[in-house]
Every structure is written in structure tokens, then in C-alpha cells.
């Protein structure tokens, strides 16, 4: 049986500053650092002692900081992969969110959505974004490991899950799997039927303060 634990990094500076994230290399806030420690503890409680674990992470600072907390508990070295980054917003990155909102062209309700031009110079299309996540996931899933942890971003989670359930990439134009910052999504494949479950999506119970 294979289980994937997909972590969305917790609060980062771009969240509190109200600027566009994307490839803008923001870092975790003090609140985010505390949440990353809670994420690591929650994963440690779920994965059996002695089990071998793969740890993959986007190479941006906020995901690296999250992965480092996990790596310390599991005594593994994170494998950094730029393909697990958030969507690139081109010239909008690091600018106020309102700047992007004024220029953003949403995809049509019907018609071409994957290659849609959102009106921002240098931004990735949804097709480019999805393709790199799917390619990274193909490589991750070729590794024969029962427990794998992936630290990524809220937007990119959609394509991690879509790839996991083998949604054809050309059908992913309407897909949206929402998960809050600092969440853990659990994905599992059984050994008999080889069905792939979404066991939980965007769980944040580990962030709740102790009673």
C-alpha cells in the first residue's frame, strides 16, 4: 500500500503583505514556522516508526522551511524539485494582489481553458503549470516507497491530486481541489485493487490549539 501526504505550506510573508505569491520567494512568518512544526508532528504521529519515507518539496523558501521541519523529525533529506512550485504569475509576482486583480483575465466558462492567456506578461498557462506537476508526480510515483511526503503550494495541490487520480491532463481545465495553508491531504493506493483514494483533503486539525 502506498500513502502520500501532501502538505500545503503554512502562512508566509506574501499572505500577510497582500502581495502575489507564485514564484515570488516569500518566507514563512513566525506563525507559519510554528504551524510547520505542528505539521511535522502530525505526520510523525501518522507514519509508523521505522518506516522509510521519501520527502519532496518545492524549492521555494516557504516550502523548503516547511520541509526542513519534517526532515528533522524523520531524519531524511528533502528532495527539492522546482516543478512542485506554485503557478508562475510572471510580472505580477511580488506586486500587490490588487495590481494582479485589475489585469487578470479569467478563463471562459466554455472553451479553451488550459492554454488561456490570463493577460499577465510572463505568467504560465494552466497547461504549462499542470504539465510540470504531472511530470514530477510521474517520477515520484515510480519510486517504490510506501510513505511519501510532498510539500507544495495551495494552487499546485489541485494538479497533484488530479495526477494522483489519473485525470487526463486535457480534462483538468475545470479541476479545483481547495485546501487551506498548512493543511495535509492524504492519498492512498491499495495493494489489491490498486484503487487510488483521496482519504482526506486539506485537513488542518493539527493546527487547532490544544484544549
N, C-alpha and C positions, 0 to 999 in steps of 0.2 A: 504494500500500500504506500502511496506517495501523498504527502501533505505539504502544501505550500502555504506559507504565512506571508501575506502581502501587507507591508506596513506603509502607510502614508505619513510622511514626516510631520511632526507637530509644528506648533507656532514658530514662524520665522519672522525676521525683521520686515520683510516686504508686506506681510499681513498687517502689522501694526502701523507701518508707514503709509499704507494705502497706495503702494506702487505695484506695477505689473511684475509678476514673478518670471515665469518662463525660464529662460537661461540666465537671467539676472542672478548673480551668485550671492544671494542673501544667506544669512546665518541664523541659527536658532536663537530665539530670545531666552532669557533665564527661565521663563515659563516653559518654553519648548524643551530646554535641556532637562528640566525636571520630568516632563512628560516622556522624553526619550528613555529616561531611567525606568519609568513605570512600564513602558512598552517592553523593555528588555526583561524585566522581572516577570511580566505576564507570559512572555514566550518561554522563559526558563521553566515556568510552572506547567506549561503545556507539553513540552518536549521531554521525553524520558532522559534521565541521566545516562550518560554513556553513549547516547545516540550520535551518530555522525551527522553533522549539519553543514550544508552549503549556505553561505551568506553572500548575497549580491546586492549592490547598491548603485544607484545613480551617482555620478562623480561630482555633483554639485555639493557645495559646502554643507547645506542644510540636511541633505540626505546622508552625507558622509558622517556628520556629527551624530546623527541618529544611529547609523550602523555601528559606529565606534562603541556606543553604549552596549549594543547587542554583542558585538565581538568580544568585549571584555568578559562578559558573563560566560560565553560559550567557548572562549579561548580559541577562536578562529580568526583568520584574516579575511576581511571583506574583499570581494572581487568587485572592483569598480568598473562600471560599464556606462559610457556616455549615452548609449542607446536607451537607457532607462530614464533619461531626463524628461522633464515636463516639455510640453509643446514650446517651440521657439516662437516668440512674438516679434522677432525682428527688431525694428527700430523702436517699438513700444516698450521694450524691456527696461525696467528701472524707472520709467516715466510714471506720472500719476495715473491711476486707473481711469480717471475721468478723461484723460487725453486719449486713451485707447477707446473708451466708450463712444466718444464723439466720432471716431473714424471707422469703427468696426462695422463691417457689412455682414449680417448674419446669413447663414445658408438658406436656400429656398426650402419651403415646405415640401415641394415636389420638384424633382430634377436632380442635377449634379450636385452632390454634397461633399464627396470625398476630395475632389480637385477644386472645390470652390475657392475663389480668391476673396479673402476677407478684407482686402483694401489696406493692408499694412505692409509696407515695404520690408522685405526680408523674412516675413513670417512663413512658417511651414504650413503647407496644406494639411488637412486631416489625413490624406492618403500618405504623405511623407512621414507624418508622425506615427500613424498606425504601423506602417511597414517596418520602421526601425524597432518598435516594441515587439512586433510579431517575430522578427528575426532574432532578437535577443531571447525571447521566450523559447523559440525552437532549440537554441543552443543550451539553455538552462535545462530543458526537459530531456535532452539527450544524456544528461548526467545521471547515472544510476544511484540516486540518493533518496532515501525515504522522507527526509525532512529538509526543506529548503525555505530560506527566508529571503524575501525580496523587499528592499527598501526603495520606494519610489515616490511619486507625487500624486496628488489628488486627481488631476486630469488624466495622467497616464494609466491610472488604475483601470479605467474603462477598457483599454486595449490589452492590458494584462489578463483581465477576466475574459474578454472576447476571444483572445487567443486560446486561453485555457479550455473554453467550451467548444473550441474549433469553429467558431463563427467565421465563415468566409470573409476575408478582408473587404471584399467589394460590397458586402452586406452590412458593414459596420458604420455606415453613414448616419444611422439613426440611433446607434447604441449609446447609452449613457448609464454607467453604474456609479452612483454617487456615494462617496464615503468622506467623512469629516477628517480634518487634520488630526494626526496622531492615532489613527484607527488601525485595527488589524482585521484583515479579510482572510478567511480560512478556506482553502480549496483542497479537495481530496479526491483521489482516484483509487478505486478498489482493485484488488488483485484478480478478482474472478470475472466480473463483467467488464472491467475497465471503463466503467462509467465515471464521469467527472462531475463532482458536486461543487456547488457553491454553498459551503456549510454555513458560513456567516459572512455578512457584508458590512464593512465599516463599523465593527464592534469597538466601543470606547469605554466599556465597563472598567477597564484598568485605570482610566483617568479619573474615575469618581473618587472623591476624597473618602478616606476611611471614616466609618461612623464613630 
